[in-house]
Amino acid sequence: MHGRWHIAIVGYGAAGQAASLFLAEQGHRLTVFEQAAAPGPVGAGFLLQPTGLSVLARLGLHEQALAQGQRIERLHGCNVSGHCVMDMRYADHAADCFGLGLTRGSLFTLLRDAYADSAQIRTGACIETIDADGRHLRDSAGERYGPFDLIVAADGAHSRLRASVPQLVRRQRTYPWGAIWCLLPAEKWPYHDVLQQRYGGTREMIGLLPVGRRPDRDGRWLTFYFSLPGEQIDAFDDAALVRLRERVTVLWPEALPLLASIGVPQQLQRARYRDVVLRTPVQGRTVFIGDAAHAMSPQLGQGVNMALLDAHALADALAASDDIEAALQLYPRARRHHVAVYQRLSRWLTPLFQSERDGLARLRDITFGPLGRMPLARGQMLKILAGMKTSWLR
Ligand SMILES: Cc1cc2nc3c(=O)[nH]c(=O)nc-3n(C[C@H](O)[C@H](O)[C@H](O)COP(=O)(O)OP(=O)(O)OC[C@H]3O[C@@H](n4cnc5c(N)ncnc54)[C@H](O)[C@@H]3O)c2cc1C
């Protein structure tokens, strides 16, 4: 083992957490910064794809993740008239293939508990900029840190560090639609291994994803999400909650009893999505990983997956060369194709599920079902779902 570099990791979300584990394992000296005073999970739960699970396996956390989460075997979505739009089974890709529903709390706790130096994380430190020398960081209180041999920017979709290097940014925009979401007790919900969705044209989408256990509460849980235009998310109030129940009654009456535990709009978290494309994730001694490098709409359920894959690929690149500059050349090559495929796919697919383009809903509802039954197209769709699509040609 070589290295032993002094590395700053900015942001302790999935990307920063996984990077901390991989890079600590390689013997580097880490300083981890997190803006939250008490780092913790944000949001409800998510679907982890087989590729992301393989990264957890590499970290020795596979069994714990399986014990905490819920195996997802199938994705099923239909429109309001009961017409099936999507029906994909992981087992049709490979017999032992499945996704894992996990609460954000479960993944956060799993990764934090595995990190021996979690007590040393510099919490409440909002890193604002990278100094002109590319080796120091400055926080919002003006304090300067460094020099670092490497800066890992893992500060999420709204990355401030990305703003320090505007020349890297090829594309950066906020989607007009987002979602509200929360965890709900699964109670007697019968579809314990299925991600279910209901679509009302392209303007309404409801999802229920079984996500297993929470570290802080008993029972089994579901992630509930409801798609909304951005301005309605920002203004989600009591009246909006009443409207939400009315719409669920129309679109998916079977799901309505699950909403009984939602008393106030504040129980629902608000999420807006960004579409970010960098020319390259590396600038000097700084490398961008996770949403900071490639925020995308969560339509394909790949963001956490990508964050874990990035951290793993970065560790592999650093292990491959004693020269840090040379190692940093390897990283973009390792991730370029995979990231580009999912960025494009999520950009193309999102309006089919979240937009005001009603004609697209008709097109989607007519084509997706038959496409999913054609062996070649089905194989490609399953590969995309499982996070394994790495090029257009293969
Ligand atoms: C509604 C919704 C559903 C989703 N569903 C899925 C799914 O099913 N599957 C999936 O794989 N992905 C899903 N995603 C995407 C996924 O949540 C993200 O891609 C993933 O969390 C990105 O991880 P990250 O570590 O890059 O960023 P984050 O999780 O955003 O972490 C960034 C961290 O950096 C910290 N930070 C930010 N700025 C600073 C600063 N200046 N200084 C210090 N610290 C800072 C933040 O506090 C945070 O802790 C979903 C997203 C949304 C919104």
The ligand as an SDF file (V2000), in Angstrom:
LIG
                    3D

 53 58  0  0  0  0  0  0  0  0999 V2000
  -37.1580   12.1700   -4.0920 C   0  0  0  0  0  0  0  0  0  0  0  0
  -35.8600   11.4940   -4.3520 C   0  0  0  0  0  0  0  0  0  0  0  0
  -35.8250   10.1230   -4.5500 C   0  0  0  0  0  0  0  0  0  0  0  0
  -34.6300    9.4760   -4.8220 C   0  0  0  0  0  0  0  0  0  0  0  0
  -34.6430    8.1280   -5.0020 N   0  0  0  0  0  0  0  0  0  0  0  0
  -33.4850    7.4900   -5.2470 C   0  0  0  0  0  0  0  0  0  0  0  0
  -33.4760    6.0670   -5.3910 C   0  0  0  0  0  0  0  0  0  0  0  0
  -34.5160    5.3820   -5.3140 O   0  0  0  0  0  0  0  0  0  0  0  0
  -32.2800    5.4670   -5.6240 N   0  0  0  0  0  0  0  0  0  0  0  0
  -31.1070    6.1690   -5.7180 C   0  0  0  0  0  0  0  0  0  0  0  0
  -30.0550    5.5540   -5.9120 O   0  0  0  0  0  0  0  0  0  0  0  0
  -31.0980    7.5040   -5.5870 N   0  0  0  0  0  0  0  0  0  0  0  0
  -32.2480    8.1850   -5.3590 C   0  0  0  0  0  0  0  0  0  0  0  0
  -32.2420    9.5390   -5.2260 N   0  0  0  0  0  0  0  0  0  0  0  0
  -30.9830   10.2910   -5.4570 C   0  0  0  0  0  0  0  0  0  0  0  0
  -30.0750   10.2630   -4.2430 C   0  0  0  0  0  0  0  0  0  0  0  0
  -30.7660   10.7120   -3.1130 O   0  0  0  0  0  0  0  0  0  0  0  0
  -28.8630   11.1450   -4.4630 C   0  0  0  0  0  0  0  0  0  0  0  0
  -28.3260   10.9400   -5.7320 O   0  0  0  0  0  0  0  0  0  0  0  0
  -27.7730   10.8240   -3.4090 C   0  0  0  0  0  0  0  0  0  0  0  0
  -28.2690   11.0740   -2.1120 O   0  0  0  0  0  0  0  0  0  0  0  0
  -26.5270   11.6730   -3.6600 C   0  0  0  0  0  0  0  0  0  0  0  0
  -25.5980   11.4820   -2.6150 O   0  0  0  0  0  0  0  0  0  0  0  0
  -24.4360   12.5400   -2.3660 P   0  0  0  0  0  0  0  0  0  0  0  0
  -23.6550   12.0260   -1.2230 O   0  0  0  0  0  0  0  0  0  0  0  0
  -23.7630   12.8370   -3.6450 O   0  0  0  0  0  0  0  0  0  0  0  0
  -25.1860   13.8770   -1.9890 O   0  0  0  0  0  0  0  0  0  0  0  0
  -26.0790   14.2420   -0.6340 P   0  0  0  0  0  0  0  0  0  0  0  0
  -26.7420   12.9950   -0.2080 O   0  0  0  0  0  0  0  0  0  0  0  0
  -26.8610   15.3930   -1.0330 O   0  0  0  0  0  0  0  0  0  0  0  0
  -24.9520   14.6020    0.4130 O   0  0  0  0  0  0  0  0  0  0  0  0
  -24.2610   15.8190    0.3700 C   0  0  0  0  0  0  0  0  0  0  0  0
  -23.7660   16.1290    1.7800 C   0  0  0  0  0  0  0  0  0  0  0  0
  -22.9360   17.2660    1.7240 O   0  0  0  0  0  0  0  0  0  0  0  0
  -23.2850   18.1650    2.7590 C   0  0  0  0  0  0  0  0  0  0  0  0
  -22.9260   19.5000    2.2830 N   0  0  0  0  0  0  0  0  0  0  0  0
  -23.5250   20.2250    1.3100 C   0  0  0  0  0  0  0  0  0  0  0  0
  -22.8950   21.3960    1.1330 N   0  0  0  0  0  0  0  0  0  0  0  0
  -21.8620   21.4190    2.0060 C   0  0  0  0  0  0  0  0  0  0  0  0
  -20.8420   22.3620    2.2940 C   0  0  0  0  0  0  0  0  0  0  0  0
  -20.7860   23.5150    1.6110 N   0  0  0  0  0  0  0  0  0  0  0  0
  -19.9360   22.0850    3.2450 N   0  0  0  0  0  0  0  0  0  0  0  0
  -20.0010   20.9060    3.9310 C   0  0  0  0  0  0  0  0  0  0  0  0
  -20.9620   19.9770    3.7010 N   0  0  0  0  0  0  0  0  0  0  0  0
  -21.8690   20.2140    2.7430 C   0  0  0  0  0  0  0  0  0  0  0  0
  -24.7870   17.9760    2.9160 C   0  0  0  0  0  0  0  0  0  0  0  0
  -25.2320   18.4350    4.1750 O   0  0  0  0  0  0  0  0  0  0  0  0
  -24.9020   16.4710    2.7440 C   0  0  0  0  0  0  0  0  0  0  0  0
  -24.6890   15.7880    3.9480 O   0  0  0  0  0  0  0  0  0  0  0  0
  -33.4220   10.2190   -4.9110 C   0  0  0  0  0  0  0  0  0  0  0  0
  -33.4380   11.5970   -4.6980 C   0  0  0  0  0  0  0  0  0  0  0  0
  -34.6410   12.2270   -4.4260 C   0  0  0  0  0  0  0  0  0  0  0  0
  -34.6290   13.7150   -4.1860 C   0  0  0  0  0  0  0  0  0  0  0  0
  1  2  1  0
  2  3  1  0
  2 52  2  0
  3  4  2  0
  4  5  1  0
  4 50  1  0
  5  6  2  0
  6  7  1  0
  6 13  1  0
  7  8  2  0
  7  9  1  0
  9 10  1  0
 10 11  2  0
 10 12  1  0
 12 13  2  0
 13 14  1  0
 14 15  1  0
 14 50  1  0
 15 16  1  0
 16 17  1  0
 16 18  1  0
 18 19  1  0
 18 20  1  0
 20 21  1  0
 20 22  1  0
 22 23  1  0
 23 24  1  0
 24 25  2  0
 24 26  1  0
 24 27  1  0
 27 28  1  0
 28 29  2  0
 28 30  1  0
 28 31  1  0
 31 32  1  0
 32 33  1  0
 33 34  1  0
 33 48  1  0
 34 35  1  0
 35 36  1  0
 35 46  1  0
 36 37  1  0
 36 45  1  0
 37 38  2  0
 38 39  1  0
 39 40  1  0
 39 45  2  0
 40 41  1  0
 40 42  2  0
 42 43  1  0
 43 44  2  0
 44 45  1  0
 46 47  1  0
 46 48  1  0
 48 49  1  0
 50 51  2  0
 51 52  1  0
 52 53  1  0
M  END
$$$$
